[in-house]
Amino acid sequence: MHQTATPILDIFACVTDPRHSSQVQHPLPDLLTVAVCGVLVGADTFEEIELWAREKLSWLRQYLNLPNGIPSHDTFARLFGLMDPREFEVTFRRWIDGVLPNLSPQVVALDGKTSRRSARACEAPLHLVSAFAADAGVILGQQATATRSNEKTAIPDLLATLALEGCIVTIDAMGTQPSIAQAIRERRADYVLAIKENQPQLKEAIDDFFEQFGMAPASQTPHQFKEEVNKAHGRLETRRCYVFDALDCLPKPDRWPDMRCFAVIESTREYRGRMERDYRYYISSLEPNAEQMARAVRQHWRIENQVHWCLDVTFADDQMRARTAHAGHNLAILKRLTLNVIRLDPIKRRGSFKTKRILAATSDDYRAHLLGLE
């Protein structure tokens, strides 16, 4: 699915330099390449990037000019604070479009994440809504919003930048709005949207319908069914997916563009003699198909495990304290770009992200290979 990644220097060549030309001592592509190298090998702050780069100056000069050596961490901070994050994001997406020119068919999960330590005085911390191609394992782009409650305004802006024809877009309850469903359909994609308390009438109607369904023989109500059983570490988990097309049982179904079905996911977990059960509800523009629905819901949670968890545990995103102007936003984009660089490695070495960052820190050849500097 992946094409050969664009060399990192080519990615940064089209970024506008916000500095005054008479005061530039370090070329912008060089400086950004040093930064992404630092993040790749485990540096999570501008100070750590500078310290690592000074130790690897001779290696960096094999690929970069660096006429004035390694810039100070203050120089990195000033540049990242000045760069327009919207333009940096366009550069990110242009690179991804070159790597993944065709997303279809796969699940694209949208969800938001807050960088908790990035808040400045009287301002909310940085919150980015990301789009994640679940099968490819790659972040497609992100859109900033002031707070988590504003995700529903950021999601349409993010959708408008993505080529989604033939994909299935999954969004948690925060994004379950008719306008967002319409935006997805306009991109010629299908939607699977979670239903929770923010759509109380719809949730109550599905709840009542499923209760009545459970009280009668299942054969009396047309439906699709898929069951999955997983047993690991002494825990038994059973997921049952029920899909219905009885839209006339829902309040105002015409509010939801091209809605064709709704689904109930029943999950039970048994561990050490205790059992937990929960129900999750979804509406979708897909034709009723329990296997497809169950897969789409399962794929959605990859954004939690493969993006949010990796950013926090491997890239220390929640500890990021870059607060000068746009510095935190641009550094967050750079970390997501670096996460993609590791995932797009065509050799697919075994090991965790932490392991691969250690390998990138110790192997000059592997680092150059990942960044297309060879």
C-alpha positions as a Markdown table, in Angstrom:
| # | Residue | x | y | z |
|---|---|---|---|---|
| 1 | Met | 0.0 | 0.0 | 0.0 |
| 2 | His | 2.8 | 2.4 | 0.8 |
| 3 | Gln | 4.9 | 4.1 | -1.8 |
| 4 | Thr | 8.5 | 5.1 | -1.1 |
| 5 | Ala | 8.5 | 8.0 | 1.4 |
| 6 | Thr | 9.6 | 11.4 | 0.2 |
| 7 | Pro | 13.1 | 12.3 | 1.6 |
| 8 | Ile | 12.8 | 14.4 | 4.7 |
| 9 | Leu | 14.7 | 17.4 | 3.2 |
| 10 | Asp | 12.2 | 17.5 | 0.3 |
| 11 | Ile | 9.3 | 17.6 | 2.7 |
| 12 | Phe | 10.6 | 20.7 | 4.4 |
| 13 | Ala | 11.8 | 22.5 | 1.3 |
| 14 | Cys | 8.4 | 24.1 | 0.7 |
| 15 | Val | 7.9 | 25.4 | 4.2 |
| 16 | Thr | 7.9 | 29.2 | 4.4 |
| 17 | Asp | 10.7 | 30.6 | 6.6 |
| 18 | Pro | 9.1 | 33.1 | 9.0 |
| 19 | Arg | 12.4 | 34.7 | 10.0 |
| 20 | His | 13.9 | 37.9 | 8.6 |
| 21 | Ser | 16.3 | 36.9 | 5.8 |
| 22 | Ser | 19.1 | 39.1 | 7.1 |
| 23 | Gln | 19.1 | 37.3 | 10.5 |
| 24 | Val | 19.0 | 33.7 | 9.2 |
| 25 | Gln | 22.1 | 31.7 | 10.2 |
| 26 | His | 20.6 | 28.2 | 9.9 |
| 27 | Pro | 18.7 | 27.1 | 6.7 |
| 28 | Leu | 15.1 | 26.2 | 7.5 |
| 29 | Pro | 15.1 | 22.7 | 5.9 |
| 30 | Asp | 18.4 | 21.9 | 7.8 |
| 31 | Leu | 17.0 | 23.1 | 11.1 |
| 32 | Leu | 13.7 | 21.1 | 10.7 |
| 33 | Thr | 15.6 | 18.0 | 9.7 |
| 34 | Val | 17.8 | 18.3 | 12.8 |
| 35 | Ala | 14.6 | 18.6 | 14.9 |
| 36 | Val | 12.9 | 15.5 | 13.4 |
| 37 | Cys | 16.2 | 13.5 | 13.7 |
| 38 | Gly | 16.2 | 14.5 | 17.4 |
| 39 | Val | 12.6 | 13.5 | 18.0 |
| 40 | Leu | 13.2 | 10.2 | 16.1 |
| 41 | Val | 16.0 | 9.2 | 18.4 |
| 42 | Gly | 14.2 | 10.0 | 21.7 |
| 43 | Ala | 14.7 | 13.8 | 22.3 |
| 44 | Asp | 11.4 | 15.2 | 23.5 |
| 45 | Thr | 12.3 | 18.9 | 24.1 |
| 46 | Phe | 14.3 | 21.5 | 22.2 |
| 47 | Glu | 17.1 | 21.3 | 24.8 |
| 48 | Glu | 17.4 | 17.5 | 24.2 |
| 49 | Ile | 17.4 | 18.0 | 20.4 |
| 50 | Glu | 20.2 | 20.5 | 20.7 |
| 51 | Leu | 22.3 | 18.2 | 23.0 |
| 52 | Trp | 21.9 | 15.2 | 20.7 |
| 53 | Ala | 22.6 | 17.2 | 17.5 |
| 54 | Arg | 25.9 | 18.6 | 18.9 |
| 55 | Glu | 27.1 | 15.0 | 19.6 |
| 56 | Lys | 26.1 | 13.9 | 16.1 |
| 57 | Leu | 27.3 | 17.0 | 14.2 |
| 58 | Ser | 29.7 | 15.1 | 12.0 |
| 59 | Trp | 27.0 | 12.6 | 11.0 |
| 60 | Leu | 24.5 | 15.4 | 10.3 |
| 61 | Arg | 27.0 | 17.2 | 8.1 |
| 62 | Gln | 27.0 | 14.3 | 5.7 |
| 63 | Tyr | 23.6 | 15.3 | 4.6 |
| 64 | Leu | 23.1 | 19.0 | 5.7 |
| 65 | Asn | 25.1 | 22.1 | 5.2 |
| 66 | Leu | 24.9 | 23.5 | 8.8 |
| 67 | Pro | 27.3 | 26.4 | 8.0 |
| 68 | Asn | 27.0 | 27.7 | 11.6 |
| 69 | Gly | 26.9 | 24.4 | 13.4 |
| 70 | Ile | 24.0 | 23.3 | 15.5 |
| 71 | Pro | 21.4 | 26.0 | 16.5 |
| 72 | Ser | 20.7 | 26.6 | 20.2 |
| 73 | His | 17.5 | 25.3 | 21.8 |
| 74 | Asp | 16.4 | 28.9 | 22.0 |
| 75 | Thr | 16.7 | 29.1 | 18.2 |
| 76 | Phe | 14.6 | 26.0 | 17.8 |
| 77 | Ala | 12.0 | 27.4 | 20.2 |
| 78 | Arg | 11.8 | 30.8 | 18.4 |
| 79 | Leu | 11.5 | 29.1 | 15.0 |
| 80 | Phe | 8.8 | 26.7 | 16.1 |
| 81 | Gly | 7.0 | 29.6 | 17.8 |
| 82 | Leu | 7.0 | 31.7 | 14.6 |
| 83 | Met | 6.1 | 29.0 | 12.0 |
| 84 | Asp | 2.5 | 29.0 | 10.9 |
| 85 | Pro | 1.1 | 25.6 | 12.1 |
| 86 | Arg | -1.5 | 25.7 | 9.3 |
| 87 | Glu | 1.2 | 25.8 | 6.7 |
| 88 | Phe | 3.2 | 23.1 | 8.5 |
| 89 | Glu | 0.0 | 21.0 | 8.6 |
| 90 | Val | -0.4 | 21.4 | 4.8 |
| 91 | Thr | 3.2 | 20.2 | 4.3 |
| 92 | Phe | 2.4 | 17.2 | 6.5 |
| 93 | Arg | -0.7 | 16.3 | 4.5 |
| 94 | Arg | 1.1 | 16.8 | 1.1 |
| 95 | Trp | 3.7 | 14.3 | 2.3 |
| 96 | Ile | 1.0 | 11.8 | 3.3 |
| 97 | Asp | -0.8 | 12.2 | 0.0 |
| 98 | Gly | 2.4 | 11.2 | -1.7 |
| 99 | Val | 2.9 | 8.2 | 0.5 |
| 100 | Leu | -0.8 | 7.0 | 0.5 |
| 101 | Pro | -2.3 | 8.3 | -2.7 |
| 102 | Asn | -5.3 | 6.0 | -2.4 |
| 103 | Leu | -6.9 | 5.3 | 1.0 |
| 104 | Ser | -9.9 | 3.2 | -0.2 |
| 105 | Pro | -11.0 | 0.9 | 1.1 |
| 106 | Gln | -10.2 | 1.2 | 4.8 |
| 107 | Val | -11.4 | 2.6 | 8.1 |
| 108 | Val | -10.4 | 6.2 | 8.9 |
| 109 | Ala | -10.9 | 7.0 | 12.6 |
| 110 | Leu | -11.2 | 10.5 | 13.9 |
| 111 | Asp | -10.6 | 11.4 | 17.5 |
| 112 | Gly | -9.1 | 14.2 | 19.6 |
| 113 | Lys | -6.2 | 14.3 | 22.1 |
| 114 | Thr | -5.1 | 17.0 | 24.5 |
| 115 | Ser | -1.4 | 17.8 | 25.2 |
| 116 | Arg | -2.0 | 18.4 | 28.9 |
| 117 | Arg | 1.1 | 20.4 | 29.9 |
| 118 | Ser | 0.9 | 22.7 | 26.9 |
| 119 | Ala | -1.5 | 25.2 | 28.5 |
| 120 | Arg | -0.4 | 28.8 | 28.8 |
| 121 | Ala | -1.8 | 31.4 | 31.3 |
| 122 | Cys | -5.5 | 31.9 | 30.8 |
| 123 | Glu | -5.5 | 29.5 | 27.8 |
| 124 | Ala | -6.6 | 26.0 | 27.3 |
| 125 | Pro | -4.0 | 23.3 | 26.4 |
| 126 | Leu | -3.5 | 22.3 | 22.8 |
| 127 | His | -6.2 | 19.9 | 21.6 |
| 128 | Leu | -5.7 | 18.2 | 18.2 |
| 129 | Val | -8.3 | 16.1 | 16.4 |
| 130 | Ser | -6.5 | 13.5 | 14.3 |
| 131 | Ala | -7.5 | 11.3 | 11.3 |
| 132 | Phe | -5.9 | 7.9 | 11.4 |
| 133 | Ala | -5.9 | 5.4 | 8.6 |
| 134 | Ala | -6.4 | 2.2 | 10.6 |
| 135 | Asp | -5.2 | -0.4 | 8.1 |
| 136 | Ala | -2.2 | 1.6 | 7.0 |
| 137 | Gly | -1.4 | 2.6 | 10.6 |
| 138 | Val | -0.7 | 6.2 | 9.5 |
| 139 | Ile | -1.9 | 9.6 | 10.7 |
| 140 | Leu | -3.5 | 11.5 | 7.8 |
| 141 | Gly | -3.7 | 14.9 | 9.4 |
| 142 | Gln | -4.8 | 16.9 | 12.4 |
| 143 | Gln | -6.9 | 20.0 | 13.2 |
| 144 | Ala | -6.4 | 22.1 | 16.3 |
| 145 | Thr | -9.4 | 23.2 | 18.4 |
| 146 | Ala | -9.5 | 25.2 | 21.6 |
| 147 | Thr | -11.0 | 22.5 | 23.8 |
| 148 | Arg | -12.4 | 19.0 | 23.5 |
| 149 | Ser | -16.0 | 20.4 | 23.4 |
| 150 | Asn | -15.1 | 22.1 | 20.1 |
| 151 | Glu | -14.3 | 18.9 | 18.3 |
| 152 | Lys | -17.5 | 19.1 | 16.4 |
| 153 | Thr | -16.4 | 22.3 | 14.8 |
| 154 | Ala | -12.9 | 21.1 | 14.0 |
| 155 | Ile | -14.0 | 17.8 | 12.5 |
| 156 | Pro | -15.6 | 19.3 | 9.3 |
| 157 | Asp | -12.5 | 21.3 | 8.6 |
| 158 | Leu | -10.4 | 18.2 | 8.9 |
| 159 | Leu | -12.7 | 16.1 | 6.7 |
| 160 | Ala | -12.6 | 18.8 | 4.0 |
| 161 | Thr | -8.8 | 18.2 | 3.6 |
| 162 | Leu | -8.9 | 14.4 | 3.2 |
| 163 | Ala | -9.5 | 12.2 | 0.2 |
| 164 | Leu | -12.0 | 9.7 | 1.7 |
| 165 | Glu | -13.9 | 8.3 | -1.3 |
| 166 | Gly | -14.7 | 4.6 | -0.5 |
| 167 | Cys | -13.6 | 4.8 | 3.1 |
| 168 | Ile | -15.5 | 4.2 | 6.3 |
| 169 | Val | -15.2 | 7.2 | 8.7 |
| 170 | Thr | -15.6 | 6.4 | 12.4 |
| 171 | Ile | -16.1 | 9.0 | 15.1 |
| 172 | Asp | -16.9 | 8.9 | 18.8 |
| 173 | Ala | -20.1 | 10.4 | 20.2 |
| 174 | Met | -18.6 | 14.0 | 20.3 |
| 175 | Gly | -18.8 | 14.1 | 16.5 |
| 176 | Thr | -22.2 | 12.5 | 16.1 |
| 177 | Gln | -24.0 | 15.4 | 14.4 |
| 178 | Pro | -26.1 | 15.5 | 11.2 |
| 179 | Ser | -23.8 | 18.1 | 9.8 |
| 180 | Ile | -20.8 | 15.9 | 10.2 |
| 181 | Ala | -22.6 | 12.9 | 8.7 |
| 182 | Gln | -23.4 | 15.2 | 5.7 |
| 183 | Ala | -19.7 | 16.3 | 5.5 |
| 184 | Ile | -18.6 | 12.6 | 5.4 |
| 185 | Arg | -21.1 | 11.7 | 2.7 |
| 186 | Glu | -20.0 | 14.7 | 0.6 |
| 187 | Arg | -16.5 | 13.2 | 0.7 |
| 188 | Arg | -18.1 | 10.0 | -0.8 |
| 189 | Ala | -17.4 | 8.0 | 2.3 |
| 190 | Asp | -19.6 | 6.1 | 4.7 |
| 191 | Tyr | -19.9 | 6.9 | 8.4 |
| 192 | Val | -20.2 | 4.9 | 11.6 |
| 193 | Leu | -21.1 | 7.3 | 14.4 |
| 194 | Ala | -21.3 | 6.4 | 18.1 |
| 195 | Ile | -24.5 | 7.2 | 20.0 |
| 196 | Lys | -24.3 | 8.2 | 23.6 |
| 197 | Glu | -26.0 | 10.7 | 26.0 |
| 198 | Asn | -25.3 | 13.7 | 23.6 |
| 199 | Gln | -28.1 | 12.2 | 21.4 |
| 200 | Pro | -30.5 | 11.3 | 24.2 |
| 201 | Gln | -33.7 | 10.6 | 22.1 |
| 202 | Leu | -31.8 | 8.4 | 19.6 |
| 203 | Lys | -30.0 | 6.5 | 22.4 |
| 204 | Glu | -33.3 | 5.9 | 24.3 |
| 205 | Ala | -35.0 | 4.7 | 21.1 |
| 206 | Ile | -32.2 | 2.2 | 20.3 |
| 207 | Asp | -32.2 | 1.1 | 23.9 |
| 208 | Asp | -35.9 | 0.5 | 23.9 |
| 209 | Phe | -35.8 | -1.3 | 20.5 |
| 210 | Phe | -33.0 | -3.6 | 21.7 |
| 211 | Glu | -34.8 | -4.4 | 24.9 |
| 212 | Gln | -37.9 | -5.5 | 22.9 |
| 213 | Phe | -35.7 | -7.4 | 20.6 |
| 214 | Gly | -34.2 | -9.4 | 23.5 |
| 215 | Met | -37.7 | -10.3 | 24.9 |
| 216 | Ala | -38.9 | -12.0 | 21.7 |
| 217 | Pro | -37.4 | -14.7 | 19.5 |
| 218 | Ala | -34.6 | -13.3 | 17.5 |
| 219 | Ser | -36.0 | -14.8 | 14.3 |
| 220 | Gln | -39.0 | -12.4 | 14.5 |
| 221 | Thr | -36.9 | -9.3 | 13.9 |
| 222 | Pro | -34.8 | -9.0 | 10.7 |
| 223 | His | -31.2 | -8.4 | 11.7 |
| 224 | Gln | -27.5 | -9.2 | 11.0 |
| 225 | Phe | -25.4 | -10.9 | 13.7 |
| 226 | Lys | -21.7 | -11.4 | 14.3 |
| 227 | Glu | -20.0 | -12.9 | 17.4 |
| 228 | Glu | -16.3 | -12.7 | 18.3 |
| 229 | Val | -14.7 | -14.5 | 21.3 |
| 230 | Asn | -11.2 | -13.7 | 22.6 |
| 231 | Lys | -9.5 | -15.4 | 25.5 |
| 232 | Ala | -6.1 | -14.1 | 26.8 |
| 233 | His | -4.4 | -13.7 | 30.1 |
| 234 | Gly | -7.2 | -15.4 | 32.0 |
| 235 | Arg | -9.9 | -13.1 | 30.6 |
| 236 | Leu | -12.7 | -14.2 | 28.3 |
| 237 | Glu | -14.2 | -11.4 | 26.2 |
| 238 | Thr | -17.2 | -11.9 | 23.9 |
| 239 | Arg | -18.4 | -9.2 | 21.5 |
| 240 | Arg | -21.8 | -9.6 | 19.8 |
| 241 | Cys | -22.7 | -7.2 | 17.0 |
| 242 | Tyr | -26.4 | -6.8 | 16.1 |
| 243 | Val | -27.3 | -4.7 | 13.0 |
| 244 | Phe | -30.9 | -3.6 | 12.2 |
| 245 | Asp | -32.5 | -1.6 | 9.4 |
| 246 | Ala | -35.7 | -0.7 | 11.2 |
| 247 | Leu | -35.1 | 3.0 | 10.9 |
| 248 | Asp | -38.8 | 3.8 | 11.4 |
| 249 | Cys | -38.3 | 2.9 | 15.0 |
| 250 | Leu | -35.9 | 5.8 | 15.5 |
| 251 | Pro | -36.8 | 9.5 | 16.0 |
| 252 | Lys | -36.4 | 11.7 | 12.9 |
| 253 | Pro | -34.2 | 9.3 | 10.9 |
| 254 | Asp | -34.2 | 11.7 | 8.0 |
| 255 | Arg | -32.0 | 14.0 | 10.0 |
| 256 | Trp | -29.1 | 11.7 | 9.3 |
| 257 | Pro | -28.0 | 11.7 | 5.6 |
| 258 | Asp | -28.3 | 8.3 | 3.9 |
| 259 | Met | -28.5 | 6.4 | 7.2 |
| 260 | Arg | -29.2 | 2.8 | 6.4 |
| 261 | Cys | -28.8 | 0.9 | 9.7 |
| 262 | Phe | -28.1 | 1.1 | 13.4 |
| 263 | Ala | -26.1 | -1.3 | 15.5 |
| 264 | Val | -25.7 | -2.6 | 19.1 |
| 265 | Ile | -22.4 | -4.0 | 20.3 |
| 266 | Glu | -22.9 | -6.2 | 23.3 |
| 267 | Ser | -19.6 | -6.8 | 25.1 |
| 268 | Thr | -19.1 | -9.2 | 28.1 |
| 269 | Arg | -15.8 | -9.7 | 30.0 |
| 270 | Glu | -15.3 | -12.6 | 32.4 |
| 271 | Tyr | -12.2 | -12.4 | 34.7 |
| 272 | Arg | -11.6 | -14.3 | 38.0 |
| 273 | Gly | -15.3 | -15.2 | 38.4 |
| 274 | Arg | -16.6 | -11.7 | 37.7 |
| 275 | Met | -18.5 | -10.7 | 34.6 |
| 276 | Glu | -19.0 | -7.2 | 33.2 |
| 277 | Arg | -21.4 | -6.3 | 30.4 |
| 278 | Asp | -21.9 | -3.1 | 28.4 |
| 279 | Tyr | -23.7 | -2.0 | 25.3 |
| 280 | Arg | -22.6 | 0.5 | 22.7 |
| 281 | Tyr | -24.8 | 2.0 | 20.0 |
| 282 | Tyr | -24.0 | 3.2 | 16.5 |
| 283 | Ile | -25.7 | 4.6 | 13.4 |
| 284 | Ser | -24.3 | 4.1 | 9.9 |
| 285 | Ser | -24.7 | 4.9 | 6.2 |
| 286 | Leu | -23.4 | 1.4 | 5.4 |
| 287 | Glu | -25.7 | -1.4 | 4.2 |
| 288 | Pro | -26.7 | -3.7 | 7.1 |
| 289 | Asn | -23.7 | -6.0 | 7.5 |
| 290 | Ala | -22.7 | -7.2 | 11.0 |
| 291 | Glu | -19.2 | -8.4 | 10.1 |
| 292 | Gln | -18.3 | -5.1 | 8.4 |
| 293 | Met | -19.8 | -3.1 | 11.3 |
| 294 | Ala | -18.0 | -5.1 | 13.9 |
| 295 | Arg | -14.7 | -4.6 | 12.1 |
| 296 | Ala | -15.2 | -0.9 | 11.7 |
| 297 | Val | -15.9 | -0.4 | 15.4 |
| 298 | Arg | -12.9 | -2.5 | 16.3 |
| 299 | Gln | -10.7 | -0.6 | 13.9 |
| 300 | His | -11.7 | 2.7 | 15.4 |
| 301 | Trp | -10.0 | 1.9 | 18.7 |
| 302 | Arg | -6.7 | 1.6 | 17.0 |
| 303 | Ile | -6.4 | 5.4 | 17.1 |
| 304 | Glu | -6.3 | 5.1 | 20.9 |
| 305 | Asn | -3.7 | 2.4 | 21.0 |
| 306 | Gln | -1.5 | 3.2 | 18.0 |
| 307 | Val | -1.7 | 7.0 | 18.1 |
| 308 | His | -2.7 | 8.5 | 21.5 |
| 309 | Trp | -1.0 | 5.8 | 23.6 |
| 310 | Cys | 2.2 | 6.0 | 21.5 |
| 311 | Leu | 2.3 | 9.8 | 21.7 |
| 312 | Asp | 2.0 | 9.8 | 25.5 |
| 313 | Val | 4.2 | 6.8 | 26.3 |
| 314 | Thr | 6.8 | 7.0 | 23.6 |
| 315 | Phe | 6.9 | 10.7 | 22.7 |
| 316 | Ala | 6.0 | 12.2 | 26.1 |
| 317 | Asp | 3.2 | 14.3 | 24.5 |
| 318 | Asp | 1.4 | 14.9 | 27.8 |
| 319 | Gln | 4.7 | 16.2 | 29.3 |
| 320 | Met | 5.3 | 18.7 | 26.4 |
| 321 | Arg | 5.8 | 22.2 | 27.8 |
| 322 | Ala | 6.6 | 24.1 | 24.6 |
| 323 | Arg | 4.4 | 27.2 | 25.1 |
| 324 | Thr | 6.0 | 30.0 | 23.1 |
| 325 | Ala | 3.4 | 31.2 | 20.5 |
| 326 | His | 2.9 | 28.2 | 18.0 |
| 327 | Ala | 5.8 | 26.1 | 19.3 |
| 328 | Gly | 3.7 | 23.5 | 21.0 |
| 329 | His | 1.4 | 23.1 | 18.0 |
| 330 | Asn | 4.3 | 22.7 | 15.6 |
| 331 | Leu | 6.2 | 20.3 | 17.8 |
| 332 | Ala | 3.1 | 18.2 | 18.2 |
| 333 | Ile | 2.8 | 18.0 | 14.4 |
| 334 | Leu | 6.5 | 17.1 | 14.2 |
| 335 | Lys | 6.0 | 14.2 | 16.7 |
| 336 | Arg | 3.1 | 12.9 | 14.6 |
| 337 | Leu | 5.2 | 13.1 | 11.5 |
| 338 | Thr | 8.0 | 11.2 | 13.2 |
| 339 | Leu | 5.5 | 8.5 | 14.3 |
| 340 | Asn | 4.5 | 8.1 | 10.7 |
| 341 | Val | 8.2 | 7.9 | 9.6 |
| 342 | Ile | 8.7 | 4.9 | 11.9 |
| 343 | Arg | 5.4 | 3.2 | 10.7 |
| 344 | Leu | 6.3 | 3.7 | 7.1 |
| 345 | Asp | 9.6 | 1.8 | 7.3 |
| 346 | Pro | 9.2 | -0.6 | 4.4 |
| 347 | Ile | 11.5 | -3.2 | 6.1 |
| 348 | Lys | 9.1 | -3.5 | 9.1 |
| 349 | Arg | 11.6 | -4.4 | 11.8 |
| 350 | Arg | 10.1 | -6.1 | 14.8 |
| 351 | Gly | 9.9 | -4.3 | 18.1 |
| 352 | Ser | 8.1 | -1.5 | 19.9 |
| 353 | Phe | 8.3 | 2.2 | 19.1 |
| 354 | Lys | 10.6 | 2.6 | 22.0 |
| 355 | Thr | 12.9 | -0.1 | 20.6 |
| 356 | Lys | 12.9 | 1.5 | 17.2 |
| 357 | Arg | 13.8 | 4.9 | 18.6 |
| 358 | Ile | 16.7 | 3.3 | 20.5 |
| 359 | Leu | 17.8 | 1.6 | 17.3 |
| 360 | Ala | 17.6 | 4.9 | 15.4 |
| 361 | Ala | 19.7 | 6.5 | 18.2 |
| 362 | Thr | 22.4 | 3.9 | 17.9 |
| 363 | Ser | 22.5 | 3.1 | 14.2 |
| 364 | Asp | 23.4 | 5.9 | 11.8 |
| 365 | Asp | 22.4 | 3.7 | 8.9 |
| 366 | Tyr | 19.0 | 2.9 | 10.2 |
| 367 | Arg | 18.4 | 6.6 | 11.0 |
| 368 | Ala | 19.4 | 7.7 | 7.5 |
| 369 | His | 17.2 | 4.9 | 6.0 |
| 370 | Leu | 14.1 | 6.0 | 7.9 |
| 371 | Leu | 14.5 | 9.7 | 6.9 |
| 372 | Gly | 15.3 | 9.0 | 3.3 |
| 373 | Leu | 18.8 | 10.6 | 3.7 |
| 374 | Glu | 20.6 | 7.7 | 2.0 |
